[in-house]
Amino acid sequence: MVRIAREKRHALLQQRIAENPFINDEELAEAFSVSVATIRLDRMALGIPEMRIRIKKRAQAVQTKPRAEALVGELVECTVGKTAISIMTATEDMVDEAHIVRSQFLYAQANSLARKVLDMPVVITAIANIKYKQPVTAGDKLVAMAEVIRRRDSKHYIWVKIRKNGKEVFRTKFIIESLE
């Protein structure tokens, strides 16, 4: 096994992380045939943060749209950290061959409302438990209500229920994690 000189390893390490900021220390150690501790020391010497920090910075950098534009539907009411309501009218371009609205549009409305009620710059949806309870068709007016039910550390538990004519058609429980 040929040992790579530190200066060359540093250059290659910087290049590898620039190409793939999501690569972890273990993968780097294997690629360079050194210990994880050596990779960590190399990163520190080069001022390269750990993978978690790199991902967070990357997520913040790619947020080009203002958060208000990311909402699917029209925001009617929002008490940050507690509840929010949005309205969306299903359109013809949302339906499939059977003229039923595709579930991804309901999910998008629910998820964007859950993120909006938190009003945090960098979050990820860790878990979504969804139920599509009743078909929705073009022209249906959908009212989504989000409620933050619990917080534990950086995790937020949110119920979102979507109703059509007062009847629940879709519901989900999200666990959304803050990366801040």
N, C-alpha and C positions, 0 to 999 in steps of 0.2 A: 504494500500500500504506500503510495507516494504522498508525502506530507506537503501541503501547500503553505508557502510562506505567508506570514501574517498580513503583510501589506496587500498581497494578491488576494488572499481570502477576504480581506475587508472590502476590496473593490468588487469582488464577485458577490459578496453578501449584499452590498448596496444595490448592485444590479438586479439580483434575484428578488429582493424585497420590492424594488421599484416595479418589476414586472408583475409580481404577485404579492400585494400587501397583506393578503389573507394567509400567507404561509406561516406556519408556527415554528417555534424554536426546535422542536423535535425533528421536523422535516428538514430543516436547515442543517441540523447536526448530522443527520444521516447523509445528506447530500455532500457535505464537506468532510465526512469521516472524522468528526471531532465530537467532543462531549457537548451536551446541552449547556453546561456551565460555560464552556468556551464561547459558544454562540451568544449567550447572555452578556458575557464580558465584552465581546466584540461589538454587540449592539450598543452597550453603554458607552464604549470608547468612541463610537461613531455618532452617538446622540440619536439613535434610532429607537423609538418607543416600542413597547411590547405590542403584540398583535391586537389585543383588545383596544388599545388606544389608537392604533392605526385604523382599525375598522371604524371607530367612532369619528375620527377626523375625516375619513373618507365619506361617511354618511352625511356629515355636516357640509362637506364641500359640494356634494351633488344635489343638495337641496336648492334648486334653482328657482322653483316656483314659491311664491308666498304661500304659507300654510292655508290661508283662507280659500285659495283656488283649488286646493286638493280635495275639498269636500264634494261628494257626489250627492246631488240634491240641493235644496235651498234651505239654509239654516233659518229656523224660525225663532228659536230660543236657546240660550246657552248660559248655564251657571257653571263656570269652570270648576272642575273637580267634583261636580255633583250630578247635574242632569243636562241633557240637550235634546232638541227636537229638530228634525229636518223633514222636508216634504219633497217627494219626487213623483213625477208623472211618467209612467211607463210608456215608451214610444215604440213604434214599429221596428226600428233598428235593433231593439233589445230582444226580440222574440226569435224562437227557433222555427223549424218547419211545422210544428204542431200549433203555432201561434201562442206559445206560452213563453213568458219572460224567462230568460236564462238566469240560473241561480247566481252567476257571478255578478250580475248587476245589483241584486239584493245584498249580496255579501259586500260589494263595494260601498253601497250606501251605509250599511251597518258599520263596517270597519272605519270608513272615513269619519263617521259621526263619533265613534268611540275615541278615535285619535283627537278629534276636535274638542271633545269634552275635557280631555286631559290638558290640551294646549301646551304641549311640551315639544321642544324642537327636534329631539332625537329619540324616537321610540321604535320598538319592533313588536309585531304581533307574535307572541310566543305560542299561544294556543288559541284555537277557535273551535268551539263545540257548537255546530249549527244544526238547525232543523228547518227545512223547507216544508211548511205544513199544508199549504194550499196553493194551487196554481194562480198565477198572476198573468193578466193579459194586457195588451197594449191599451192605453187609455186609462188604466187603473191609477188612482191617486194613492200613493203609498206614504204613510206617516211613520217615521222611525223615531223611537224614543230610547235614549241611552241613559243609563243610570250607573254611576260608580258605586259599587256595593262594598268594596273593601280595598285596603292598601296593605301591602306587606313588603317592607324594604323598598326595592325599586319596582315591584310588581303591582299592577293595578288590575282589579277584577271588575269587569263591566258587563252588564246585561244590556242587550239591544233587542228591542222587539219592534217588528214592522207590522203595521196593520193596514188593512184595506176595508173601508166602510166599517170601521170599529172591530173587525174580526182579525185575529192574529194570523198572518200568512208566513212569517219567517221570524225566527228568533235565534239568538246566539249569545253565548257567554265567552267573552274574550279575556285572556290574560295578556296584558300589554306591559312590556318591560321598558323602563326608561334606561337609556344608555348614558345618562349624565352623571 
